[in-house]
Amino acid sequence: MGYIDIKLPKSIAKALNLPISDPRRQQLKVLKKLLRKARFTEFGQAYKFDEILLSRHLGKKFQQLVPTYDYSKIYAQWWHKAKDGVPDVCWPGVIKYFALSSGTSEAASKYIPITKELIRSNTITSFKQLLSLAKYEDVPRSAIGKGWMILGGSTQLQKGATYYAGDLSGIQQKNIPFWFQGLGLYKPGKKIAKEKDWSKKIEEIVDNAPNWDIGFIVGVPAWLQICMEKIIERYKLKNIHEIWPNLAFYVHGGVAMEPYKKGFEKLLGKPITYIETYLASEGFLAYQNRQDATGMHLALNNNIFFEFVPFDDNNFDADGNMVDDPETFMIHEIEENKDYSILISTNAGTWRYAIGDTVRLVDKEKSEIIITGRTKHFLSLVGEHLSVDNMNKAIEMVSEDLNISIPEFTVAGVPHGLFFAHQWYIASDDNVDPNDLRKRIDEKIKELNDDYEVERKHALKDVYVTVLPEQTFMDFMKSKGKMGGQHKFPRVLKGKMLEEWQKFLQGQMVS
C-alpha cells in the first residue's frame, strides 16, 4: 500500500517523528517536560516541582510529593479557580475551553480543562494513527484522501465568563487544523457541525450524504448506526456502500465495538477496517496502530504521563472509589493481563488524575492495552466481580450464537430475598426469547468469570432479562439531554441512575 500524500506543517511533521526509545525513558522525558512547563503554576509551587526536577529518581519523587486525584477532589481544590478565570492554576495561562463530561453515570456535568497544547497533542496523535494505516495490508487505497465523516458534539459551545464549554468532540472539531479543512476532507463541515439540535444535525447530514465521497467514519457506534440507517432509508438503498462506495475505515472509541458489530455490519455492502481509539475528554491516550491488534498502543511520547493502580480491594472500596494513597506503578512496572485503574498527568493541568477507566496490558513489548471497564461500572454485590469486559464478551458471543443484533444493554444488581440477582435490560429489535437469552448470558459469563460461577451457586441467586426495543434506550438518553456526541448508555446502573431508568420504564408502560 502507498503512503498517504498529505503535506503537514513542519512543527507537526517533526512531532510525528519522535525517536523511538524504551517506554520508561519516553515517559520520564514526558514527565520532565510537563513539570518544567508547570513549575511556576500554583500547583507546581505547592507540590515542589522544582525539587522533583532536581531529583535523580524523577518518577518516584513525583509520586512521593504529589497526591492522587479524582474529579471531585481536583475540582474542589484547584480546577474551580481555573474555571473562574484565575490564570496559572494547574497549567500556565487562562484555560479557554472546558470539556463537559458526565461520564456515563454521574448526573452533574464535569468541567475538564482543555488547553491549546492538549488540542495540538490530540491532533498529533490522530495523525500518528492515520500514518500507521500505511502499514495496514489489504485495505483499499481508494479510501485514503477521501472524506472523513466525523459525527461529534456541537461546535457551538456554551459561553462562560472567561471560557467556552462543550463536548470534547465539538471543541476538537472547532479546532481542526485549517489545512485539513482546506483539503476538503472534513465532513459534515463547519456549518452542520455547529448545529446543537441532534435531530436537525442528522437530517442535514442525510440531505447532504449523496454529495460526499466518504472513506472514513468517526464517532460513537450507536449514533453512527442511527445516521447510516436514516441515509439508507431516505435513498432506498440496500446498504451504505451504495452511496459511499469508498467507505473503508471506521475509527471508533469510547465504548466496546463488539455489541454493535452485528447490527453495524447489516448496514454495509462490503467489509470495512475497524480502528479503535482511546480518546477521553482528558486526552488522546492510545490507538490501534496495527491491523488485527488485540490492543491499542499507548501514546507514551506525547505529553501524557501514565500511572497504573492495581484494581483490587487494597486500592478501591466496594463502590469503586480509590483510596487516598494507592499503590502506583509506571508503564515499565506493570504486568500483562492484570486490571489497573489509569492515572494521567497532562498538558492541560491534570495531575495524577484517575479518569475512572480500568485497562489491561495485553502486550508489554508493544505497550498495548485494552479497556476493561470503569472503576464504578462493575458489579460485585457478593464477590462476583462482573466487569464490563465480561459483559461485552458475553453479549458478543450470544449475538453470534443466535444471529441477532444487541446494540445496547445495561445491568443492575437487585435484591432477591436475603440475597441478590442481576437484572439485564437488553435492546434488540430481532425476534428473541428472553428466557433463552437469560440462560445463554448466564452460561457465557460462567465460562468467562470464575468468581461469577462460584457465586451463582451461593449468594447470586438469579439472573433476569428484559428485552426492549432499541428506541427505548435512545428515548431515555433523549430524556436526559444526552443525544449524540460522546454520550453513551451506561453498562451498569446503580443508585440515582437506576431509579431514573426504572421510573422511565414505568412511564413507558403507562403510556
BELJO-V475075 format. One record per residue. N is the residue number from 1. SS is DSSP state (H for helix, E for strand, C for the rest). NEAR is the number of other C-alpha atoms within 12 Angstrom. D_LAST is the distance of its C-alpha to the last C-alpha in whole Angstrom. Layout:
N/SS/NEAR/D_LAST  N/SS/NEAR/D_LAST
This chain:
1/C/17/56  2/C/19/57  3/C/18/57  4/C/23/54  5/C/14/56  6/C/19/55  7/C/16/57  8/C/22/56  9/C/16/57  10/H/11/60  11/H/15/58  12/H/24/55  13/H/18/58  14/H/14/60  15/H/24/57  16/H/28/56  17/C/18/59  18/C/20/59  19/C/15/62  20/C/16/61  21/C/16/62  22/C/18/60  23/H/29/57  24/H/27/59  25/H/21/61  26/H/29/58  27/H/33/56  28/H/36/59  29/H/26/60  30/H/29/56  31/H/40/56  32/H/34/60  33/H/24/58  34/H/39/55  35/H/42/57  36/H/24/60  37/H/28/58  38/H/34/56  39/C/28/59  40/C/23/59  41/C/28/56  42/H/25/55  43/H/32/53  44/H/31/56  45/H/23/59  46/H/21/57  47/C/26/57  48/C/26/60  49/H/34/60  50/H/25/63  51/H/23/64  52/H/29/62  53/H/28/63  54/H/16/67  55/C/19/66  56/C/13/67  57/C/16/64  58/H/29/62  59/H/36/58  60/H/20/59  61/H/24/60  62/H/35/57  63/H/34/55  64/H/22/58  65/H/25/57  66/C/30/54  67/C/29/51  68/C/34/48  69/E/32/44  70/C/32/41  71/H/33/39  72/H/23/38  73/H/22/42  74/H/30/43  75/H/26/41  76/H/16/42  77/H/20/46  78/H/33/46  79/H/36/44  80/H/24/43  81/H/24/46  82/H/39/46  83/H/34/42  84/C/24/44  85/C/23/47  86/C/23/50  87/C/26/52  88/C/28/53  89/C/34/51  90/C/43/50  91/C/39/51  92/C/28/54  93/C/28/53  94/C/29/49  95/C/37/46  96/C/35/45  97/E/41/41  98/E/42/39  99/E/40/36  100/E/35/33  101/E/32/32  102/C/29/29  103/C/35/30  104/C/32/27  105/C/32/26  106/C/27/27  107/C/20/25  108/C/16/28  109/C/24/30  110/E/32/33  111/E/38/36  112/E/43/38  113/E/48/42  114/E/46/43  115/C/37/46  116/H/28/48  117/H/29/50  118/H/40/47  119/H/37/45  120/H/29/49  121/H/33/49  122/H/45/45  123/H/34/47  124/H/34/50  125/H/38/48  126/H/36/46  127/H/32/49  128/H/35/51  129/H/34/48  130/H/32/48  131/H/28/52  132/H/24/51  133/H/34/50  134/H/24/53  135/H/21/54  136/C/27/51  137/C/16/53  138/C/18/51  139/C/24/49  140/C/25/49  141/H/23/52  142/H/23/50  143/H/30/47  144/C/29/49  145/C/29/49  146/C/30/46  147/E/33/43  148/E/36/41  149/E/39/37  150/E/42/36  151/E/46/32  152/C/45/32  153/C/41/31  154/C/38/32  155/C/36/36  156/C/26/35  157/C/28/35  158/E/23/35  159/E/15/38  160/C/18/39  161/C/16/42  162/C/20/44  163/C/28/42  164/E/31/39  165/E/36/36  166/E/38/34  167/C/43/33  168/H/42/36  169/H/44/35  170/H/39/35  171/H/41/38  172/H/43/40  173/H/40/39  174/H/32/41  175/C/27/44  176/C/32/44  177/C/25/48  178/H/17/49  179/H/16/51  180/H/24/48  181/H/19/47  182/H/16/50  183/C/20/50  184/C/22/47  185/C/29/45  186/E/35/42  187/E/35/39  188/C/39/37  189/C/33/39  190/H/30/39  191/H/19/38  192/H/33/34  193/H/37/35  194/H/30/34  195/C/27/31  196/C/27/29  197/C/22/25  198/H/28/24  199/H/19/23  200/H/20/26  201/H/30/28  202/H/36/27  203/H/22/27  204/H/26/31  205/H/32/32  206/H/29/31  207/H/21/33  208/H/23/36  209/H/29/36  210/H/22/38  211/H/15/41  212/C/27/41  213/C/31/43  214/E/35/41  215/E/34/43  216/E/38/41  217/E/40/37  218/E/40/36  219/E/40/33  220/C/37/30  221/H/40/29  222/H/41/25  223/H/39/26  224/H/35/29  225/H/35/27  226/H/32/24  227/H/36/27  228/H/39/29  229/H/28/27  230/H/25/26  231/H/30/30  232/H/27/30  233/H/18/28  234/H/22/29  235/C/19/33  236/C/14/32  237/C/20/34  238/C/19/34  239/C/27/34  240/H/40/35  241/H/28/39  242/H/23/39  243/C/29/38  244/C/34/40  245/C/26/43  246/C/31/44  247/C/39/41  248/C/36/43  249/E/39/41  250/E/36/38  251/E/36/39  252/E/38/36  253/E/36/35  254/C/36/33  255/C/40/31  256/C/37/33  257/C/33/33  258/H/34/33  259/H/36/29  260/H/36/29  261/H/34/32  262/H/29/31  263/H/32/28  264/H/33/30  265/H/29/33  266/C/22/32  267/C/32/32  268/C/30/35  269/C/21/38  270/C/22/41  271/C/23/41  272/C/28/41  273/E/30/42  274/E/36/40  275/E/36/41  276/E/42/40  277/E/40/40  278/E/37/40  279/E/38/39  280/E/36/38  281/C/42/37  282/C/46/40  283/E/46/42  284/E/44/43  285/E/46/44  286/E/38/45  287/E/43/44  288/C/41/45  289/C/35/49  290/C/27/49  291/C/25/48  292/C/17/46  293/C/22/47  294/C/23/45  295/C/32/45  296/E/36/45  297/E/38/48  298/E/45/48  299/C/42/49  300/C/40/52  301/C/39/54  302/C/41/52  303/C/40/52  304/E/42/49  305/E/44/51  306/E/46/49  307/E/40/49  308/E/40/48  309/E/42/47  310/E/33/47  311/C/39/43  312/C/26/44  313/C/21/44  314/C/18/47  315/C/25/46  316/E/25/42  317/C/17/40  318/C/23/38  319/C/21/35  320/C/29/37  321/C/31/38  322/E/38/42  323/C/25/45  324/C/20/47  325/C/19/50  326/C/30/49  327/C/29/51  328/C/36/51  329/E/27/53  330/C/34/54  331/H/40/53  332/H/26/56  333/H/21/56  334/C/32/53  335/C/24/52  336/E/23/51  337/C/21/48  338/C/23/47  339/E/31/44  340/E/43/44  341/E/44/42  342/E/46/43  343/E/41/45  344/E/44/46  345/E/43/48  346/E/46/48  347/C/38/50  348/C/43/47  349/C/46/48  350/C/45/46  351/C/44/48  352/C/40/48  353/E/37/44  354/E/41/42  355/E/43/39  356/E/38/37  357/E/43/37  358/E/36/39  359/E/42/42  360/E/35/44  361/E/34/48  362/E/26/48  363/E/23/51  364/C/25/54  365/C/19/56  366/C/28/54  367/C/38/52  368/E/35/48  369/E/41/45  370/E/40/42  371/E/43/39  372/E/36/38  373/E/37/35  374/E/36/34  375/C/43/36  376/C/36/33  377/E/37/31  378/C/38/32  379/E/38/32  380/C/33/34  381/C/27/33  382/C/28/36  383/C/24/39  384/C/31/37  385/C/37/37  386/E/40/34  387/C/36/34  388/H/39/32  389/H/35/35  390/H/36/35  391/H/41/31  392/H/36/32  393/H/28/34  394/H/32/33  395/H/45/30  396/H/32/32  397/H/29/34  398/H/30/31  399/H/31/30  400/H/20/34  401/H/18/34  402/H/22/31  403/C/21/32  404/C/29/28  405/C/34/26  406/C/39/25  407/C/45/24  408/E/44/22  409/E/41/22  410/E/40/23  411/E/38/24  412/E/36/24  413/E/33/26  414/E/29/25  415/E/19/27  416/E/17/29  417/C/11/31  418/C/12/33  419/E/19/33  420/E/27/30  421/E/31/28  422/E/39/27  423/E/32/23  424/E/34/22  425/E/38/19  426/E/39/20  427/E/35/19  428/C/33/21  429/C/20/20  430/C/21/23  431/C/17/23  432/C/26/24  433/C/19/24  434/H/23/23  435/H/16/26  436/H/20/28  437/H/33/27  438/H/27/27  439/H/20/31  440/H/27/32  441/H/39/30  442/H/35/32  443/H/24/35  444/H/26/35  445/H/35/35  446/H/26/38  447/H/19/40  448/H/26/39  449/C/26/39  450/H/19/42  451/H/25/41  452/H/35/37  453/H/25/39  454/H/20/41  455/H/28/38  456/C/28/36  457/C/18/39  458/C/18/39  459/C/25/36  460/E/33/34  461/E/27/32  462/E/27/30  463/E/34/27  464/E/30/24  465/E/29/22  466/E/27/18  467/E/32/18  468/E/30/15  469/C/25/15  470/H/28/17  471/H/21/15  472/H/30/13  473/H/35/16  474/H/27/17  475/H/22/13  476/H/30/14  477/H/30/18  478/H/20/17  479/H/17/15  480/C/25/18  481/C/19/20  482/C/31/22  483/C/33/22  484/C/39/25  485/C/43/29  486/C/39/29  487/C/39/26  488/C/36/25  489/C/43/23  490/C/35/24  491/C/41/26  492/E/39/26  493/E/31/23  494/C/31/25  495/H/19/25  496/H/16/23  497/H/26/21  498/H/28/20  499/H/15/18  500/H/20/16  501/H/30/15  502/H/24/14  503/H/16/12  504/H/23/11  505/H/23/10  506/H/14/9  507/H/15/6  508/H/17/5  509/H/11/6  510/H/8/4  511/C/7/0
